[in-house]
Amino acid sequence: MPIIDKPDGPVWKRRKTPVQLLIWFGWMVAIAITVMAWKRIAANDLLWVYMPTAGQQAVDMMQRMIPPNWSYMDKLWKPVWDTLNIATIGSVMAMAIAVPVAFAAARNTTPHKLVRAFALLIIVSTRSVNSLIWALALVFILGPGVLAGTLAIGLRSIGGCSKLLYEAIEEIDHNQVEAIEATGASRLQQMAYGILPQVMPTFAGVGVFRWDINIRQSTILGLVGAGGIGLQLSSSMNTLAWTQVSMILLVILGTVVISETVSAKVRHAII
């Protein structure tokens, strides 16, 4: 029941019957959907024969992963470097495309409604496809390697970066733009001196934030042949080399922690 604040304190107020019935109906529909979904998963997707021994298998696998194979680290430096390159170059590529797309998608900077519609289509289409799906398609087209992973990260990042950027452009202080327009400045000059200075910190923050996300995503692209340390992880898992797997997981964890620390400090310095 909603609470209405009054000078003498909160007072309970009973909802009207139609509203209460509508709420109950909504809860019933949500519960019915949840039960149906769980029933479908349990009936079709769960292999119950494995469930009784799942805990035992997990413990056995953990025991096989300890201790990590520290000597295997010599073979991981290049894959880690490839992973960093995939994330960095992919992020730069994405931001280079996302900036003009964002200006085309923002209501206050787009040259035409059709241009805005096309820009929004680019944003939605690139955001709706996961980086692993992009990587699978690009590995099929270009072959396995770092290039496919870099393009997959870049294509996946365009939509996310563009969305944040065009929302920032639409939320600027329009008084500054109007002041510059009053001096007789052209539309390009208004964007250069009235809009860009307001959104540049956001642009930089979005770029660094996306790079941090891409570091984590690029570590698993190797599972589908798109290069990086994920390729080593896939190879070690296929050969049941669990001590190597634990070493790779530690390296991935360290890489993510370092990238998170660096991105946090850079964002703090920018903002």
N, C-alpha and C positions, 0 to 999 in steps of 0.2 A: 504494500500500500504506500502511496506517495506521502511525503511529509511536507507540510506547509509551515514555513517559519513565520511566527507571529511574535509580537513584543514579549508576551508572557511565556514563550517557549514553543517547542514543536508540538503540533497537534495532528493526531492521526485522522485521516479522512478516508472513508470507504469508497472504493471505486464503484462506478456504475456497473450494473449487471452485464450489459453488452460488452463493456471493456474487459471485465473479468473473464467472461466466457471466451472472448477472443484470445486473451493471454493463455488460458488453459488449452484452447485448441492449438495454439502455436507450440506449446510444450508437448502436446500429444503427437503432433506431426513430427517434431524434432526427435522424440523418443522412438517413434515408429521407423523413421528413416535410419536412425542409428542401429536399431535391432535388425532391420532388414540388411543393412550393409554388413554387420558383423556375421549374420547368418550366411550371407553369400561368401564372405571371406573364409569362414570356418568350413563351409561345405566344399568349396572349389579350390582354394589356394593354400590351405594349411595341410601339411602332411603330418598327421597326428602320430604316425609311427616313429617319427624322430623326436617328438616332444619328451617322452620319458627320459631319454638319455642326453637331452640338450645341455643340461648343466654339467654333466660329466664330460661331454665333448669340449665345452668351453674351458673347463679347468685343465683338461689334457692339452689343449692348444696353447693356453697360457704357459704351462710348464715347458712346452717345447720351445717357446719364444725366449725363455730365460736361460742363460744370460744372452744379451745381444752380441752379435758377431762384430766386435769393434774393428777388427781388421778389414771388414768390408767397407769401411768408411772411405778408403782410398778410391773405390770405384764410384762413389756417390758425389764427388765434387763437381764433375761435369754435368750430371743430371740436375743437381741443385742450381748450377749456373744457367742451364737451359730453362729451368722452371722460372727463375727470376727474369730471364730475357723474355719468355713468353708473356708473363704478366706485365712487364714494363712496356714492351713494344706494343702489345695489344692495347694497353690503357692509353698510350699516346695516340695510337691510330684511332681509337674510339673517341677521344676528346677532340681530335682534329675534325672528325665528321660530326660529332654531337653539337659543337658550338654553332655552326651554320644551321643545322637542323633545328636547334632550339630557337634561334632567332626567327626561323621560318614558321615555327609552331606557335610562338607567343602572339597573343592577340594584338598587342600594342606595337609589334615590330614586323609582323608578316606583311608582305606586299599585296597579298590577295587571299581570299578565302580558299580557293583551290590549292594554292601553295601550302596553306596551313593544313588542309585536309591530307595532302600528300605527305607532309612532314609528320603528321600524327600517324599516318599509315606506317611510315618507316619506324617510328617509335614503338608502336604496338607489335609490328611483325618481328622486330629484333628482340623485344623483351619476351615475347611469348614462346620462343624456342630456347631451350636450355643449352648451355655451353657444350654439354656432352653430345647433344643431338647435332649441333653445328660441327663438332669435332668428327663425329661419325661420318657425316656427309662430306666434309672436307678431306678426311683421310681416304675416302672412296674416290674423290676427284683428283686430289693432289698426291696421294700416297702418304704413308706414315712419315712422321717427322715433326720437327719444331714448327715449320711453316704452317701446317694445318692447325696446330694448337694455338699459334699466335693469331691467326685469322679467326678461329673460333672464339677466343677470348675477346677480340676486338669487336666482332659482330654482335656478340651477346651484350657487350657493355654499351653499345651505342644507344639503345633504347633507355636503359636506366639512367645514364648520364644526361641524355637529352631531356627526359621528363623533369628531372630535378632542376636543370638549367632553365628551361622555358618557364617553369613555375616561378623561379627567382626573378626572371625578367619581367613577368607580369606583376610582380609584387613590389616593383621599384617605386620610389617617390617621384610622381609625375610632375611635381612642382619644379624640380630641377630641369627636367626636359622642356617644360613650357617656358622657363626663363631663357634657356638657350635658344628655343624657337623664336622668342620675341626679338632676339638680336638679328634675325634674318638668316640663321644658320640653315643649311640644307638638312635633309633627313639623315644623310650619312654622318654629318657633323653632330647631329643630335645624338645619334647612337654612339659615336666615338667619345663625346665629351659629357653626355648626360646619362647614358645607360651603362656603358662599360665600366666606368669608375665605381658604380654602385654594385655591380655584380661580379667584379673580378675576384674579391675574396671568396665568394660562393663558388665560382668556377674552379679556383685553386683547391678549395676544400673538397669539392666533389671529385676532382681528379685524383687527389691523394686517397680519399675514401674508397674510390673504385679500384685503385691500384692495390689497396689492402685486401679487398674482396677477391681480386683476380689472383693474388698470390695463393689464396686458399683453393680457388677453383682450378688453377693450373696444376696443382699437385696431383690431381686425379685424372687429368686428361690423358695421361699415358696409359691408363687402363684400356683405352680404345685405340692406342697407337699414335697419339698426337704428341709424343715426345715428353721430355721432362722426367722428373723422378718417379712419376706414376708408372712409367714404362718399366723401371727397375722393380717397383712394387709388384706389378702384374707378373713379371718374369719369376720373381722369388716365390710368389704365392703358387704359381703353376707348377713349380718344382718342389713345393712343400719345404722350402728352405726357411723355416720359421725363425731362426736366429737372425737371418738377414732381414726378414720382414719386420721384426722388432726394431732392428737398427734403422731401417728406413722410416718407420713410424716415429722414432725419436727425432730423426733429422727433420721430418715434416713438421713435427711439433715445434722444434726449435726455430725453424724458418718462419712459421706462422707467428710465433711469439715475438721474434725480432721485428718482423714486418709490422705487427700491431703496435709495437713500441715506437718504431720510427714514424709511422703514419700519425699516431696520436700526438707526438711531439711536433711534427710538421703542421698538423691542423691547429694545434694550440698556438704555434708561432704565427700562423696566418690569420687566425681569427682573434 
